[in-house]
Amino acid sequence: MKMIPMKTAMQGVSALGLILCVFIALWGFQSGILTSQQAMQDFISGFGAMGILVFTLFQAIQVVVPILPGGVGCLIGVLLFGSVKGFFCNYIGICIGSMMAFAIAKNCGRPLLPKLFSQKTIQKYEGWTNGDSPFAAWFALAIFLPVAPDDFLCYLAGTTSMSWQRFTMIIWLCKPFSIALYSLGLTAIWERVLSLM
């Protein structure tokens, strides 16, 4: 019996994971969960104590299939679970999703990028991957500061020679600051808007 090469198996698993994430995202969009805060709250609360895990999974999937801006998901997490639990849901989910995106890109390569992102976005950041450019430094700075499309950059990183160890370290160490800014900053804005209504 002929064994399937490991790289081929990983590409198959990555493609299957991407398809599954797309399916879940489309279902969430059609059911209104991704377009209505109330629908999202009702859906999550229906899981009781498991709701926190479901939302964390949602945050991971939405990095792999970017439908909502990341800041919106962070705001929803804080509104659903409070600032501390919401922060950790956002942090863990986004970091896991970032690692999934990196793995998919590692196995599918650069041809995947135009299928998920606009050519304008690709052209804006692909210069970071040139031979003389310190991609890891730019990537770490972009992940630390909430100024760039993190989901795209995780896919882009997967098409470079960046190691798993370096990627994982950058994501888990640099992400908390930007997630805290999104989570707490957007919550303050949201409360201000509600107070004016």
Residue pairs with C-beta under 8 A, 6 or more apart in sequence:
4 12
7 107
10 103
10 107
11 107
11 108
13 107
14 103
14 104
14 106
14 107
14 108
15 104
15 108
17 64
17 100
17 103
17 104
18 64
18 65
18 104
18 108
21 61
21 64
21 65
21 100
22 65
24 61
24 65
25 34
25 61
25 62
25 65
25 67
28 34
28 58
28 67
29 35
29 67
31 39
31 43
32 39
33 39
33 40
33 43
34 40
34 67
34 68
37 76
37 79
40 76
40 80
41 79
41 80
43 54
44 51
44 54
44 55
44 80
45 51
47 53
47 54
51 80
52 81
52 85
52 89
55 76
55 77
55 80
55 81
55 89
55 93
56 89
56 92
56 93
56 96
57 93
58 73
58 93
59 73
59 77
59 89
59 90
59 92
59 93
59 94
59 97
60 93
60 94
60 96
60 97
60 100
61 97
62 68
62 70
62 73
62 97
63 70
63 93
63 94
63 97
63 98
63 100
63 101
63 150
63 151
63 154
64 97
64 100
64 101
64 104
64 151
66 116
66 149
66 151
66 152
70 94
70 150
70 151
70 182
71 146
71 182
71 186
72 186
73 90
73 94
74 86
74 90
74 179
74 182
74 183
74 186
75 182
75 183
75 186
75 187
75 190
77 86
77 87
77 89
77 90
77 93
77 183
78 86
78 87
78 90
78 183
78 184
78 186
78 187
79 86
79 187
79 190
80 86
80 89
81 89
83 183
83 184
83 187
86 183
87 179
87 180
87 183
87 184
90 179
90 182
90 183
91 175
91 176
91 179
94 150
94 175
94 179
95 171
95 172
95 175
97 151
98 150
98 151
98 154
98 171
98 175
99 154
99 167
99 168
99 171
101 151
101 154
101 155
101 158
102 154
102 155
102 157
102 158
102 164
102 167
103 158
104 112
104 155
104 158
105 112
105 113
105 154
105 155
105 156
105 157
105 158
105 159
106 158
106 159
109 159
110 159
112 155
113 122
113 152
113 155
113 156
113 159
114 122
116 152
116 155
117 149
117 152
117 155
121 149
121 152
122 152
122 156
125 148
125 152
125 153
125 156
126 156
127 133
128 135
128 138
128 139
128 156
129 135
129 156
129 159
129 160
135 157
135 160
135 162
136 162
136 166
136 170
139 153
139 157
139 162
139 170
140 170
140 174
142 148
142 150
142 153
143 150
143 153
143 170
143 171
143 174
143 175
143 178
144 174
144 177
144 178
145 177
145 178
146 178
146 181
146 182
150 178
154 167
154 171
157 167
158 167
